[in-house]
Amino acid sequence: MDSQKRARILRTMLVEVPFALVFVGWFLYRALMQEMDVSEIFSFIVALGVLFVAESFIHESGHVICGLLYGVPPSRIQVGYGPSIHLWQDGHVPVSLGLLPCGGYVEFRYLPISRRQRIVMYAGGVAASSVAAIVAWNFIPHHLDLLRTETVMAFALFIATNLFGTAPKDKYSDGDAIRGLLAYR
Ligand SMILES: [Zn+2]
């Protein structure tokens, strides 16, 4: 096994797995100790689906906004993976939604920009999700405590996966790209 693959597995074990376990553990604690009823469990699952789609949209928007700040327009926006439906065409930019609504990618027109700008564009997705998580924590009312914590945990899991996770085959995660860009001088 090459060292890169080993590093990825290590990152998954140290970051994504603990995050996911805390999330699942917290849910089980709430469900069992505080006796959630069936409708609450159902709403939790529905909310999770909505959160996955919302996170993916917010994340990809962060990349697009950072790109536009540097005058680099996107050439293709994909939210989610897997078999995709074409949502709309924004100017010359096709926007599509994959059936697996987690993650996605933005392709930009190739323009000569600095390495720092490229890093900011890759980091823009995670930055947008972090802002959204902070907003959610402050604006979702306290009596909706379950939804509030669920939202922040789901976003934290996505952020960790984006920074430290392993992208699907032939794709780079934001973290992979940022580490790659930081590696050369
Ligand atoms: Zn991204």
Boltz pocket constraint, residues with backbone or C-beta under 6 A from the ligand:
constraints:
  - pocket:
      binder: B
      contacts: [[A, 59], [A, 60], [A, 63], [A, 104], [A, 105], [A, 122], [A, 125], [A, 126], [A, 162], [A, 174]]
      max_distance: 6.0
